[in-house]
Amino acid sequence: MGVTRTRAAVVLVAAGLLVTTAACGGGSDKKSGQEPSGKGTVDLTFWDWDPNMDKVVATWNTAHPEIHVKLSNPAGGDQLVAKMITAHEAKNGPDIAKVEYQSLPALVSKGVVRDITEYTKDTVGRFDQPTLKSTVFEGKVYGVPQDVAPLMLFYRADLFKKYGLAVPTTWDAYAAAARTLRAKAPTAYLTNFDAADPGWFTGLAQQAGADWWTTSGTAWKVDIAGAPTVKVADYWQGLVDDGVIAKNPSFSPQRNKQMNDGTLLTWISGAWAPAQIGGIAPATKGKWAVAPLPAWTAGDPATGIWGGSATTVTSDSRHPAEAAAFASWLNTDDAAVTEQVKQINVYPAATAGRSLPVLQAAPAFFPNQPDFYAQVKKVAPAARSFPMWGPDVTVTFTGYTDNFSKALQGGGSFKGALDAMQSATVADMKKLGFTVG
């Protein structure tokens, strides 16, 4: 194990074990919210996939003519991470990038994102520790949290009423509703099983109590195919095998059409879903409602998380102070956060952001549910992520799409797909030089 890999291992272990306040690091007097003085205009590039983020960026550019941010959407989620790594290797990465929390440890270990502790001394005080810990490793800040995204159940209120379905509060009730719906409406499905996007499945595993990565000293344990996740996989295998849920992937043209025409009645998704549904199923405005995720045991408030992101500054940026100033503004300024709630339907990561007046109103696509954000606020404290993310999440997630897609289309075992994910993850970690027990 070489020096570089040993250092990476320490950083990634620290991602889960040594989280402290960001004020511990840094040696500069630069503060968040204070754009560095200088002559001329600074141009920054920002990679982000949020719908309508251009409207938020325009607010910054109007108020900060000396620091101009150019928005680009080259990809989303894991694809953006891959593009960031490729761009970094070519030394032409963006200045700023949106990164989901699970991807941040790997980007830290690869040197793609920059330590911005010295620029965020004021900023870190605007987040609670459970939120901040996803972006702070070894006491150093590598991103400004944007949002938290507890998994919730989005359902077509009009169609539930039409078919006489009660909103399920347990997974047993959800399965029963799926079968009842198929009997009443043979062309409809309660939902689809998405083998193309691992985010929602990961959140369901979190709800069930899974911890895919843990450490003891510098040794790692991988438990992707452990009992909690197997329980989740077996549950969905049963619904798929019985033909009571659809098989097409989320965000595919076919699935989008089914969302729009009422073929699909629910979507298990993060709190950010209203902004996405508006683009996916524009004919359904005002027909959706939100409820807590069904529980494995009645009354258990636990849920998982799908997504949640930070705004990072890359190591390729020639203007890290200015980039960090934008990242801080984007996620802590009341006007900026308000605009994100309006345009993107984020549930803010900043503590004060969760009390903004805009959260008293319904999302634009959910005008029928003025208590939408009150519902999110109610479930958010019981949302759990993994205590840490592994160093090769991209490999794990690729293993999900490859193996679950094969099992879904070929009638294979979901448990077998989990075993393959486990094997691929462990093999890659060992190849990288990590000790896996």
VEXDREN-223109 format. One record per residue (C-alpha): residue in three letters; x, y, z. Coordinates in nm, 4 decimals, always signed. Example, Ala and Ser with C-alpha at 12.3 -4.5 7.8 and 13.67 -1.06 7.14 Angstrom:
<nodes>
NODE  code        px        py        pz
NODE   Ala   +1.2300   -0.4500   +0.7800
NODE   Ser   +1.3670   -0.1060   +0.7140
</nodes>
This chain:
<nodes>
NODE  code        px        py        pz
NODE   Met   +0.0000   +0.0000   +0.0000
NODE   Gly   +0.1598   +0.3236   -0.1152
NODE   Val   +0.1647   +0.6585   +0.0582
NODE   Thr   -0.1115   +0.8052   -0.1572
NODE   Arg   -0.3487   +0.5140   -0.0978
NODE   Thr   -0.2711   +0.5070   +0.2743
NODE   Arg   -0.3579   +0.8748   +0.2943
NODE   Ala   -0.6795   +0.8127   +0.1042
NODE   Ala   -0.7745   +0.5371   +0.3440
NODE   Val   -0.7206   +0.7645   +0.6417
NODE   Val   -0.9303   +1.0383   +0.4848
NODE   Leu   -1.2140   +0.8007   +0.4063
NODE   Val   -1.2126   +0.6414   +0.7484
NODE   Ala   -1.2244   +0.9920   +0.8873
NODE   Ala   -1.5328   +1.0582   +0.6785
NODE   Gly   -1.7264   +0.8407   +0.9150
NODE   Leu   -1.5301   +0.8452   +1.2393
NODE   Leu   -1.3499   +1.1728   +1.2913
NODE   Val   -1.6059   +1.4356   +1.2055
NODE   Thr   -1.5505   +1.7581   +1.3932
NODE   Thr   -1.6423   +2.1201   +1.3435
NODE   Ala   -1.4815   +2.2837   +1.0472
NODE   Ala   -1.3511   +2.5666   +1.2589
NODE   Cys   -1.0715   +2.3347   +1.3660
NODE   Gly   -0.8912   +2.3792   +1.0363
NODE   Gly   -0.7574   +2.6536   +0.8203
NODE   Gly   -0.5182   +2.9359   +0.8776
NODE   Ser   -0.6681   +3.2254   +0.6886
NODE   Asp   -0.8818   +3.5209   +0.7859
NODE   Lys   -1.1065   +3.4826   +0.4817
NODE   Lys   -1.4723   +3.4553   +0.5820
NODE   Ser   -1.7789   +3.3266   +0.4056
NODE   Gly   -1.9985   +3.5908   +0.2529
NODE   Gln   -1.7054   +3.8242   +0.1999
NODE   Glu   -1.6067   +3.8156   -0.1645
NODE   Pro   -1.2351   +3.8860   -0.2089
NODE   Ser   -1.1579   +4.2296   -0.3307
NODE   Gly   -0.9766   +4.2626   -0.6587
NODE   Lys   -0.9825   +4.4237   -0.9964
NODE   Gly   -1.1765   +4.2958   -1.2919
NODE   Thr   -1.4453   +4.0319   -1.3211
NODE   Val   -1.3853   +3.6778   -1.2026
NODE   Asp   -1.5536   +3.4117   -1.4169
NODE   Leu   -1.6528   +3.0855   -1.2504
NODE   Thr   -1.7990   +2.7677   -1.4002
NODE   Phe   -2.0624   +2.5731   -1.2058
NODE   Trp   -2.1723   +2.2162   -1.2829
NODE   Asp   -2.5193   +2.1351   -1.1515
NODE   Trp   -2.8206   +1.9310   -1.2685
NODE   Asp   -3.1020   +2.0964   -1.0713
NODE   Pro   -3.3979   +2.2116   -1.2799
NODE   Asn   -3.4280   +2.5911   -1.2820
NODE   Met   -3.0913   +2.6450   -1.1142
NODE   Asp   -3.0268   +2.9038   -1.3860
NODE   Lys   -3.2810   +3.1303   -1.2173
NODE   Val   -3.0972   +3.1046   -0.8865
NODE   Val   -2.7596   +3.1703   -1.0481
NODE   Ala   -2.9060   +3.4731   -1.2260
NODE   Thr   -2.9911   +3.6200   -0.8841
NODE   Trp   -2.6255   +3.5890   -0.7813
NODE   Asn   -2.4942   +3.7353   -1.1052
NODE   Thr   -2.7215   +4.0369   -1.0776
NODE   Ala   -2.6082   +4.1098   -0.7229
NODE   His   -2.2388   +4.0249   -0.7774
NODE   Pro   -2.1253   +4.1691   -1.1111
NODE   Glu   -1.7613   +4.1262   -1.0092
NODE   Ile   -1.7970   +3.7451   -0.9813
NODE   His   -1.9837   +3.5932   -1.2734
NODE   Val   -2.1017   +3.2322   -1.2485
NODE   Lys   -2.1648   +3.0372   -1.5678
NODE   Leu   -2.3952   +2.7386   -1.5174
NODE   Ser   -2.3553   +2.4113   -1.7065
NODE   Asn   -2.5416   +2.0806   -1.6790
NODE   Pro   -2.3100   +1.8143   -1.8271
NODE   Ala   -2.4719   +1.5256   -1.6352
NODE   Gly   -2.6336   +1.4345   -1.3061
NODE   Gly   -2.5479   +1.2226   -1.0035
NODE   Asp   -2.2900   +0.9502   -1.0637
NODE   Gln   -2.2380   +1.0552   -1.4247
NODE   Leu   -2.1351   +1.4003   -1.3116
NODE   Val   -1.8886   +1.2485   -1.0656
NODE   Ala   -1.7285   +1.0503   -1.3490
NODE   Lys   -1.7047   +1.3646   -1.5598
NODE   Met   -1.5489   +1.5537   -1.2688
NODE   Ile   -1.2797   +1.2885   -1.2302
NODE   Thr   -1.2080   +1.2883   -1.6034
NODE   Ala   -1.1951   +1.6682   -1.6140
NODE   His   -0.9628   +1.6771   -1.3141
NODE   Glu   -0.7246   +1.4343   -1.4807
NODE   Ala   -0.7207   +1.6679   -1.7803
NODE   Lys   -0.6784   +1.9686   -1.5470
NODE   Asn   -0.9850   +2.1434   -1.6859
NODE   Gly   -1.2510   +2.0839   -1.4239
NODE   Pro   -1.5148   +2.3402   -1.3254
NODE   Asp   -1.4718   +2.5810   -1.0365
NODE   Ile   -1.7832   +2.4645   -0.8526
NODE   Ala   -1.9841   +2.1429   -0.8672
NODE   Lys   -2.2881   +1.9876   -0.7070
NODE   Val   -2.1936   +1.6551   -0.5460
NODE   Glu   -2.4204   +1.4076   -0.3705
NODE   Tyr   -2.3029   +1.3311   -0.0187
NODE   Gln   -2.2247   +0.9657   -0.0893
NODE   Ser   -1.9833   +1.0627   -0.3668
NODE   Leu   -1.7868   +1.3191   -0.1704
NODE   Pro   -1.5447   +1.0864   +0.0162
NODE   Ala   -1.4169   +0.9367   -0.3086
NODE   Leu   -1.3690   +1.2818   -0.4638
NODE   Val   -1.1794   +1.3927   -0.1545
NODE   Ser   -0.9473   +1.0914   -0.1723
NODE   Lys   -0.8847   +1.1511   -0.5432
NODE   Gly   -0.8030   +1.5181   -0.4855
NODE   Val   -1.0858   +1.6380   -0.7103
NODE   Val   -1.2496   +1.8672   -0.4555
NODE   Arg   -1.0733   +2.1261   -0.2443
NODE   Asp   -1.0496   +2.1863   +0.1295
NODE   Ile   -1.2414   +2.5139   +0.1748
NODE   Thr   -1.2139   +2.5396   +0.5526
NODE   Glu   -1.0412   +2.8780   +0.5432
NODE   Tyr   -1.3219   +3.0297   +0.3377
NODE   Thr   -1.6142   +2.8898   +0.5380
NODE   Lys   -1.5454   +2.9838   +0.8989
NODE   Asp   -1.8733   +3.1707   +0.9324
NODE   Thr   -2.0663   +2.9366   +0.7048
NODE   Val   -2.0283   +2.6188   +0.9118
NODE   Gly   -2.2105   +2.7721   +1.2070
NODE   Arg   -2.5271   +2.7836   +1.0004
NODE   Phe   -2.5684   +2.4054   +0.9905
NODE   Asp   -2.6383   +2.1486   +1.2584
NODE   Gln   -2.3743   +1.8831   +1.3123
NODE   Pro   -2.5727   +1.5885   +1.1675
NODE   Thr   -2.6038   +1.7822   +0.8410
NODE   Leu   -2.2518   +1.9231   +0.8360
NODE   Lys   -2.0830   +1.5897   +0.9032
NODE   Ser   -2.1449   +1.4739   +0.5468
NODE   Thr   -1.9026   +1.7384   +0.4170
NODE   Val   -1.6387   +1.7537   +0.6927
NODE   Phe   -1.3499   +1.5055   +0.6971
NODE   Glu   -1.0639   +1.5211   +0.9473
NODE   Gly   -1.1980   +1.8570   +1.0628
NODE   Lys   -1.1754   +2.0048   +0.7130
NODE   Val   -1.4654   +2.1320   +0.5054
NODE   Tyr   -1.4983   +1.9957   +0.1517
NODE   Gly   -1.8398   +2.1308   +0.0613
NODE   Val   -2.1308   +2.3452   +0.1756
NODE   Pro   -2.4459   +2.1368   +0.2359
NODE   Gln   -2.7336   +2.2208   +0.0040
NODE   Asp   -3.0244   +2.0033   +0.1125
NODE   Val   -3.1442   +1.6989   +0.2976
NODE   Ala   -3.3654   +1.4514   +0.1145
NODE   Pro   -3.5599   +1.2045   +0.3293
NODE   Leu   -3.7417   +0.9332   +0.1369
NODE   Met   -4.1181   +0.9834   +0.1265
NODE   Leu   -4.4185   +0.8349   -0.0486
NODE   Phe   -4.5620   +1.0465   -0.3306
NODE   Tyr   -4.9017   +0.9265   -0.4456
NODE   Arg   -5.1811   +1.0221   -0.6824
NODE   Ala   -5.4497   +1.1344   -0.4388
NODE   Asp   -5.7165   +1.1410   -0.7089
NODE   Leu   -5.6479   +0.7855   -0.8242
NODE   Phe   -5.6214   +0.6492   -0.4707
NODE   Lys   -5.9727   +0.7863   -0.4166
NODE   Lys   -6.0966   +0.6495   -0.7493
NODE   Tyr   -5.9760   +0.2969   -0.6725
NODE   Gly   -6.0653   +0.3059   -0.3028
NODE   Leu   -5.7054   +0.2713   -0.1819
NODE   Ala   -5.5935   +0.3809   +0.1644
NODE   Val   -5.2533   +0.5465   +0.1921
NODE   Pro   -5.0307   +0.2620   +0.3181
NODE   Thr   -4.8451   +0.3168   +0.6432
NODE   Thr   -4.6599   -0.0168   +0.6427
NODE   Trp   -4.4827   -0.2158   +0.3725
NODE   Asp   -4.7322   -0.5007   +0.4193
NODE   Ala   -5.0134   -0.2548   +0.3465
NODE   Tyr   -4.8213   -0.1207   +0.0459
NODE   Ala   -4.7893   -0.4706   -0.1024
NODE   Ala   -5.1599   -0.5335   -0.0403
NODE   Ala   -5.2474   -0.2059   -0.2141
NODE   Ala   -5.0327   -0.3046   -0.5140
NODE   Arg   -5.2244   -0.6295   -0.5517
NODE   Thr   -5.5634   -0.4670   -0.4973
NODE   Leu   -5.4896   -0.2066   -0.7622
NODE   Arg   -5.3941   -0.4684   -1.0207
NODE   Ala   -5.7205   -0.6514   -0.9550
NODE   Lys   -5.9261   -0.3336   -0.9946
NODE   Ala   -5.7282   -0.1750   -1.2768
NODE   Pro   -5.5224   -0.4328   -1.4737
NODE   Thr   -5.3432   -0.1640   -1.6754
NODE   Ala   -5.2222   +0.0283   -1.3683
NODE   Tyr   -4.9397   -0.0321   -1.1237
NODE   Leu   -4.8736   +0.1075   -0.7793
NODE   Thr   -4.5110   +0.1786   -0.8739
NODE   Asn   -4.2116   +0.0552   -1.0710
NODE   Phe   -3.8958   -0.1229   -0.9634
NODE   Asp   -3.6030   +0.0909   -1.0729
NODE   Ala   -3.2957   -0.1166   -1.1538
NODE   Ala   -3.1220   +0.1771   -1.3210
NODE   Asp   -3.0894   +0.4207   -1.0295
NODE   Pro   -2.9514   +0.2785   -0.7039
NODE   Gly   -3.0337   +0.5898   -0.5014
NODE   Trp   -3.3863   +0.4952   -0.4001
NODE   Phe   -3.2924   +0.1341   -0.3202
NODE   Thr   -3.0017   +0.2524   -0.1060
NODE   Gly   -3.2425   +0.4729   +0.0888
NODE   Leu   -3.4743   +0.1769   +0.1452
NODE   Ala   -3.1794   -0.0270   +0.2749
NODE   Gln   -3.0943   +0.2576   +0.5129
NODE   Gln   -3.4505   +0.2616   +0.6430
NODE   Ala   -3.4255   -0.1119   +0.7103
NODE   Gly   -3.1130   -0.0561   +0.9220
NODE   Ala   -2.8363   -0.1486   +0.6768
NODE   Asp   -2.4811   -0.0178   +0.7141
NODE   Trp   -2.3012   -0.1042   +0.3945
NODE   Trp   -1.9596   +0.0205   +0.5119
NODE   Thr   -1.8083   +0.0290   +0.8591
NODE   Thr   -1.4525   +0.0438   +0.9877
NODE   Ser   -1.2408   -0.0828   +1.2728
NODE   Gly   -0.9151   +0.1056   +1.2830
NODE   Thr   -0.8011   +0.1171   +0.9213
NODE   Ala   -0.9809   -0.2052   +0.8248
NODE   Trp   -1.3134   -0.1941   +0.6425
NODE   Lys   -1.6157   -0.4196   +0.6610
NODE   Val   -1.8554   -0.4340   +0.3674
NODE   Asp   -2.2092   -0.5564   +0.4389
NODE   Ile   -2.4058   -0.4788   +0.1230
NODE   Ala   -2.5563   -0.8291   +0.1156
NODE   Gly   -2.6406   -0.8323   +0.4868
NODE   Ala   -2.9778   -0.9207   +0.6395
NODE   Pro   -3.1400   -0.5719   +0.6337
NODE   Thr   -3.0732   -0.5237   +0.2630
NODE   Val   -3.1737   -0.8808   +0.1809
NODE   Lys   -3.5074   -0.8091   +0.3521
NODE   Val   -3.5611   -0.5130   +0.1212
NODE   Ala   -3.4537   -0.7072   -0.1885
NODE   Asp   -3.6772   -1.0047   -0.1052
NODE   Tyr   -3.9766   -0.7757   -0.0514
NODE   Trp   -3.9429   -0.6159   -0.3941
NODE   Gln   -3.8619   -0.9486   -0.5591
NODE   Gly   -4.1971   -1.0741   -0.4376
NODE   Leu   -4.3842   -0.7814   -0.5926
NODE   Val   -4.1942   -0.8168   -0.9206
NODE   Asp   -4.2458   -1.1926   -0.9395
NODE   Asp   -4.6182   -1.1474   -0.8766
NODE   Gly   -4.6374   -0.8975   -1.1623
NODE   Val   -4.7960   -0.6260   -0.9481
NODE   Ile   -4.5374   -0.3542   -1.0124
NODE   Ala   -4.3833   -0.2278   -1.3346
NODE   Lys   -4.0258   -0.3001   -1.4386
NODE   Asn   -3.9210   +0.0035   -1.6406
NODE   Pro   -3.6577   +0.2374   -1.4938
NODE   Ser   -3.7403   +0.5738   -1.3460
NODE   Phe   -3.6781   +0.8765   -1.5685
NODE   Ser   -3.7105   +0.6610   -1.8810
NODE   Pro   -3.9489   +0.7885   -2.1518
NODE   Gln   -4.1875   +0.4978   -2.0954
NODE   Arg   -4.2001   +0.5478   -1.7211
NODE   Asn   -4.2425   +0.9240   -1.7595
NODE   Lys   -4.5413   +0.8605   -1.9858
NODE   Gln   -4.6869   +0.6215   -1.7285
NODE   Met   -4.6447   +0.8827   -1.4565
NODE   Asn   -4.8211   +1.1378   -1.6751
NODE   Asp   -5.1135   +0.9201   -1.7854
NODE   Gly   -5.1916   +0.7641   -1.4470
NODE   Thr   -5.0518   +0.4167   -1.5087
NODE   Leu   -4.8218   +0.4603   -1.2055
NODE   Leu   -4.9848   +0.5751   -0.8814
NODE   Thr   -4.6865   +0.6245   -0.6474
NODE   Trp   -4.3246   +0.7260   -0.6497
NODE   Ile   -4.0899   +0.6527   -0.3611
NODE   Ser   -3.8572   +0.9494   -0.3812
NODE   Gly   -3.6674   +1.2211   -0.1983
NODE   Ala   -3.8257   +1.5403   -0.0720
NODE   Trp   -3.7090   +1.7105   -0.3928
NODE   Ala   -3.9582   +1.5147   -0.6042
NODE   Pro   -4.2161   +1.7900   -0.6788
NODE   Ala   -3.9723   +1.9774   -0.9026
NODE   Gln   -3.8979   +1.6571   -1.0938
NODE   Ile   -4.2605   +1.5489   -1.1278
NODE   Gly   -4.3393   +1.8827   -1.2896
NODE   Gly   -4.1078   +1.7960   -1.5771
NODE   Ile   -4.1905   +1.4253   -1.5870
NODE   Ala   -4.5691   +1.4393   -1.5636
NODE   Pro   -4.6867   +1.7942   -1.6416
NODE   Ala   -5.0511   +1.6879   -1.6824
NODE   Thr   -5.0718   +1.5813   -1.3167
NODE   Lys   -5.0287   +1.9146   -1.1403
NODE   Gly   -5.2318   +1.9292   -0.8206
NODE   Lys   -5.3092   +1.5568   -0.8271
NODE   Trp   -5.0218   +1.4356   -0.6093
NODE   Ala   -4.9854   +1.4253   -0.2320
NODE   Val   -4.7037   +1.3236   +0.0018
NODE   Ala   -4.7010   +1.0920   +0.3022
NODE   Pro   -4.4348   +0.9325   +0.5234
NODE   Leu   -4.2605   +0.6291   +0.3786
NODE   Pro   -4.4330   +0.3022   +0.4750
NODE   Ala   -4.2722   +0.1393   +0.7788
NODE   Trp   -4.1533   -0.2141   +0.8365
NODE   Thr   -4.3135   -0.1991   +1.1815
NODE   Ala   -4.6268   +0.0069   +1.2347
NODE   Gly   -4.5456   +0.3387   +1.3983
NODE   Asp   -4.1710   +0.3307   +1.3272
NODE   Pro   -4.0823   +0.6761   +1.1857
NODE   Ala   -3.7510   +0.5668   +1.0311
NODE   Thr   -3.6857   +0.6524   +0.6700
NODE   Gly   -3.3828   +0.6597   +0.4421
NODE   Ile   -3.2329   +0.9273   +0.2232
NODE   Trp   -3.2175   +0.9581   -0.1536
NODE   Gly   -2.9634   +1.2142   -0.2571
NODE   Gly   -2.8910   +1.5266   -0.0660
NODE   Ser   -2.5982   +1.7255   -0.1982
NODE   Ala   -2.3232   +1.9723   -0.1262
NODE   Thr   -2.1779   +2.2554   -0.3315
NODE   Thr   -1.8059   +2.1897   -0.3703
NODE   Val   -1.5062   +2.3828   -0.4968
NODE   Thr   -1.2730   +2.1807   -0.7146
NODE   Ser   -0.8982   +2.1669   -0.6831
NODE   Asp   -0.8773   +2.2885   -1.0435
NODE   Ser   -1.0353   +2.6230   -0.9600
NODE   Arg   -0.8029   +2.9217   -0.9870
NODE   His   -1.0443   +3.1275   -0.7775
NODE   Pro   -1.1265   +2.9141   -0.4715
NODE   Ala   -1.2144   +3.2083   -0.2456
NODE   Glu   -1.4682   +3.3430   -0.4928
NODE   Ala   -1.6046   +2.9952   -0.5619
NODE   Ala   -1.6452   +2.9275   -0.1907
NODE   Ala   -1.8201   +3.2627   -0.1494
NODE   Phe   -2.0754   +3.1560   -0.4088
NODE   Ala   -2.1195   +2.8135   -0.2459
NODE   Ser   -2.1800   +2.9785   +0.0910
NODE   Trp   -2.4250   +3.2303   -0.0538
NODE   Leu   -2.6140   +2.9643   -0.2463
NODE   Asn   -2.6859   +2.7571   +0.0622
NODE   Thr   -2.7103   +3.0076   +0.3486
NODE   Asp   -2.8370   +3.3376   +0.2075
NODE   Asp   -3.2095   +3.3678   +0.2804
NODE   Ala   -3.2926   +3.4979   -0.0660
NODE   Ala   -3.0865   +3.2266   -0.2369
NODE   Val   -3.2334   +2.9455   -0.0282
NODE   Thr   -3.5843   +3.0825   -0.0777
NODE   Glu   -3.5310   +3.0809   -0.4526
NODE   Gln   -3.4041   +2.7221   -0.4385
NODE   Val   -3.7148   +2.6154   -0.2489
NODE   Lys   -3.9320   +2.7858   -0.5100
NODE   Gln   -3.7448   +2.6604   -0.8140
NODE   Ile   -3.6015   +2.3259   -0.7061
NODE   Asn   -3.8140   +2.2222   -0.4071
NODE   Val   -3.5120   +2.1565   -0.1876
NODE   Tyr   -3.5573   +2.1038   +0.1845
NODE   Pro   -3.2786   +2.3323   +0.3066
NODE   Ala   -2.9698   +2.2019   +0.4799
NODE   Ala   -2.9088   +2.5339   +0.6574
NODE   Thr   -3.0763   +2.5404   +0.9982
NODE   Ala   -3.2281   +2.8858   +0.9513
NODE   Gly   -3.3399   +2.7903   +0.6036
NODE   Arg   -3.5877   +2.5425   +0.7493
NODE   Ser   -3.7849   +2.8289   +0.9047
NODE   Leu   -3.8112   +3.0500   +0.5969
NODE   Pro   -4.1612   +3.1795   +0.5119
NODE   Val   -4.1487   +3.0091   +0.1719
NODE   Leu   -4.1790   +2.6727   +0.3466
NODE   Gln   -4.5242   +2.7697   +0.4699
NODE   Ala   -4.6552   +2.7520   +0.1134
NODE   Ala   -4.7152   +2.4508   -0.1063
NODE   Pro   -4.4712   +2.3666   -0.3870
NODE   Ala   -4.5912   +2.5022   -0.7195
NODE   Phe   -4.6722   +2.1523   -0.8496
NODE   Phe   -4.8483   +2.0504   -0.5256
NODE   Pro   -5.0914   +2.3429   -0.4785
NODE   Asn   -5.3326   +2.1073   -0.3037
NODE   Gln   -5.0920   +2.0375   -0.0155
NODE   Pro   -4.9963   +2.3522   +0.1773
NODE   Asp   -4.8501   +2.1389   +0.4573
NODE   Phe   -4.5993   +1.9749   +0.2216
NODE   Tyr   -4.2884   +2.1103   +0.3953
NODE   Ala   -4.4428   +2.0519   +0.7365
NODE   Gln   -4.4645   +1.6854   +0.6379
NODE   Val   -4.0994   +1.6861   +0.5327
NODE   Lys   -3.9947   +1.8585   +0.8539
NODE   Lys   -4.1820   +1.5960   +1.0532
NODE   Val   -4.0058   +1.2963   +0.8965
NODE   Ala   -3.6584   +1.4495   +0.8472
NODE   Pro   -3.5300   +1.3867   +1.2040
NODE   Ala   -3.5857   +1.0117   +1.1623
NODE   Ala   -3.4071   +0.9909   +0.8273
NODE   Arg   -3.0912   +0.7837   +0.8451
NODE   Ser   -2.7996   +0.7501   +0.6084
NODE   Phe   -2.5061   +0.5135   +0.6415
NODE   Pro   -2.2589   +0.6132   +0.9144
NODE   Met   -2.0035   +0.6372   +0.6338
NODE   Trp   -1.9773   +0.5828   +0.2601
NODE   Gly   -1.7149   +0.3602   +0.1059
NODE   Pro   -1.4255   +0.4727   -0.1121
NODE   Asp   -1.5698   +0.3210   -0.4305
NODE   Val   -1.9396   +0.4040   -0.4285
NODE   Thr   -1.9333   +0.4344   -0.8070
NODE   Val   -1.8335   +0.0677   -0.8343
NODE   Thr   -2.1068   -0.0306   -0.5899
NODE   Phe   -2.3715   +0.1671   -0.7747
NODE   Thr   -2.2579   +0.0332   -1.1122
NODE   Gly   -2.2876   -0.3129   -0.9627
NODE   Tyr   -2.6452   -0.2325   -0.8689
NODE   Thr   -2.7485   -0.1219   -1.2174
NODE   Asp   -2.5695   -0.4099   -1.3892
NODE   Asn   -2.6849   -0.6915   -1.1638
NODE   Phe   -3.0335   -0.5771   -1.0731
NODE   Ser   -3.1103   -0.4997   -1.4364
NODE   Lys   -3.0087   -0.8535   -1.5335
NODE   Ala   -3.2098   -1.0053   -1.2505
NODE   Leu   -3.5147   -0.7881   -1.3220
NODE   Gln   -3.5289   -0.8599   -1.6944
NODE   Gly   -3.4092   -1.2193   -1.6783
NODE   Gly   -3.6050   -1.3370   -1.3775
NODE   Gly   -3.2943   -1.3763   -1.1654
NODE   Ser   -3.2444   -1.3474   -0.7909
NODE   Phe   -3.2265   -1.0045   -0.6296
NODE   Lys   -3.0301   -1.1680   -0.3475
NODE   Gly   -2.7826   -1.2843   -0.6102
NODE   Ala   -2.7582   -0.9287   -0.7395
NODE   Leu   -2.6686   -0.8106   -0.3890
NODE   Asp   -2.4013   -1.0793   -0.3598
NODE   Ala   -2.2516   -0.9611   -0.6893
NODE   Met   -2.2521   -0.5997   -0.5676
NODE   Gln   -2.0766   -0.7087   -0.2495
NODE   Ser   -1.8136   -0.9066   -0.4365
NODE   Ala   -1.7412   -0.6276   -0.6855
NODE   Thr   -1.7126   -0.3667   -0.4102
NODE   Val   -1.4778   -0.5752   -0.1963
NODE   Ala   -1.2609   -0.6707   -0.4943
NODE   Asp   -1.2259   -0.3093   -0.6009
NODE   Met   -1.1410   -0.1880   -0.2499
NODE   Lys   -0.8708   -0.4540   -0.2187
NODE   Lys   -0.7380   -0.3574   -0.5616
NODE   Leu   -0.7147   +0.0016   -0.4436
NODE   Gly   -0.5115   -0.1094   -0.1431
NODE   Phe   -0.7710   -0.0998   +0.1346
NODE   Thr   -0.7839   -0.3653   +0.4039
NODE   Val   -1.1209   -0.5354   +0.4023
NODE   Gly   -1.2013   -0.7699   +0.6890
</nodes>
